[in-house]
Amino acid sequence: MRIAVAADSLDGIAERVVTALRERGHEVVPHGALNDGERADWAWACEAAARDVAEGRADQAVVCCWTGTGASIAANKVPGVRAALCADAYTAGGARTWNDANVLALSLRLTSAVVLDEILDAWFASRPSTDAVDQANISHLSEIPISSGNG
């Protein structure tokens, strides 16, 4: 599988994410601080990884920033992306199963190497639900209008 990976710094687990994905046999497309030729700021780096998914250059993405919050917000601005901020394996498995998440957002600060491995194991072991209710929820996401911000 081809996985886009973005990080806004090399702190915490940033480089470990790349290593762990490669150890699992995935091809990694690096962005932000993981790619010397790109802007490292979280909004730009995570947008680039999310666009790789939305435009078919990557099957999935992992986006990271200090808390993971900005990374998930930036990725979710890209149409067709369903990014989930996951701090544990249960949440990661649920995000793939019930939300058909295609982008995993992680905190560089709070995610240890051990927890990262557990999250990745759960993420890749899970498949989107075939339950009609779950599928209806995912389909409905594309029907939710984008607010103009005017009330």
N, C-alpha and C positions, 0 to 999 in steps of 0.2 A: 504494500500500500504506500502511496505517496502522501506524506504528511508535511504540511507547512508548519514551521515553528517560529514564533516571534517572542522576543524578550526585549525589554527596554534597558536592561543592564545585564552584566554577567554575574551578578550577585546570586546567592542562594543556589537553587537547583537549575539555573538556566542552561548550563552546559551539560548537566546530568540528564536533562530531558532529551537532548539530542543523542547522547550516548545510549540511553535506555531504549529509545525508539530504534536506533540502528541495531542494537543487540537483539531486538525483536524482529529484525529483518525488514524494517521499513526504510524507504528512501526519504531523506529529510531535505526540505527546501527551507533554508534559514532566512530569517528577516530580522531587521533591527540591529541590536548589539551583536547578534550572531552572524551578521553579514557586514563586513567592513565597508561595503559600498552603499549602505543604506542609512537613512536617518533612524536613530535608535529610539526616539521618543515613543511612548506607549501607543498613542493614538495612531501614529503613522505606521508603526511596525505591525500592530495588531490588525489594522485595516488591510495591510498588504497580505497578511496570511489569510484573513477571511475572504478577500477577493480571489485568492488562489482557489479556495473551495468553491465559491459561488460561480467562478468562471471556468471550473473544470480542470485547473492546473494541478490541483491536489484533491485527494479523496476526503481528507479531514485536516484539521489544524489543531495545534496546541498554542495558546497565546498566554503570555505571562507578563506580569508587572509586580510591583512590590506587594500589593494586596490581592491582585487578580481582578479587582472590581473594574478599574479603568479598562483593562484588557477585554473583559466581557462586554462592557458597554460599547467600546469601539467596534468589536467584532459583530455585535448584534445590530449595528447600524447598516450593515451590508445586507441587502435583500437576499433571501435564500439561506442565510446563516442562522443557525440556532446554537448559540454559545451558552455553555453552562459553567458557572464557577463552582468547582468541586474541591472540597477540603478533605474528602474521605472516599473510600471505595464504594460505600453504599450509595452515596449521592452520584458518583460517576456512573455506576451501573444503572441507576434509575434514570439518569439523564439520557442515556443511550436508549433504554427500553421505553420509557413513557413519553419522552420528549423528542425522540429521534435526533438528539443533539449531534451536530457534525463538527463542532468546535469545542474543545476542552479548554477552559480558562483556569489558570493556577496562580497561586500566590508564591512569589519567589521567597518571601519572608517566612511564611508559615508552613510550607510544605517541606518535610524532611525527605531524604533519599528513600527511606523505608516506606513512608506514606506514598511517595511518588510511585514507587513500584506497585504498591497495592492499588492505587488509583488507575494506573495504566492497565494492570491485569484485568480489573473489573470493566474498564472502558472497552477494551478489545474483546473481552469474553461476552459482552452483551450485544444483543441485536434489537432493532426496533420492534415494538409490539405489533402483532397482527390483529389485536383486539379492535373491533369496530369503533368503540368509544375513544380509544387512544388515537386511532387514525383520524377520527373526526376532529379531535382537538388539534392535531398537527395541521390538518387541512385548513382549519379555521384561522390559523395564524396568518396565512396569506390574505385572508379576507378582512382582517382588522385594519381599518383605515389609519393612515398616518395622520396624527393630529397636527393641525396648523399652529397649535400653541395659543390660539385665541379664545380659549375657554371651552 
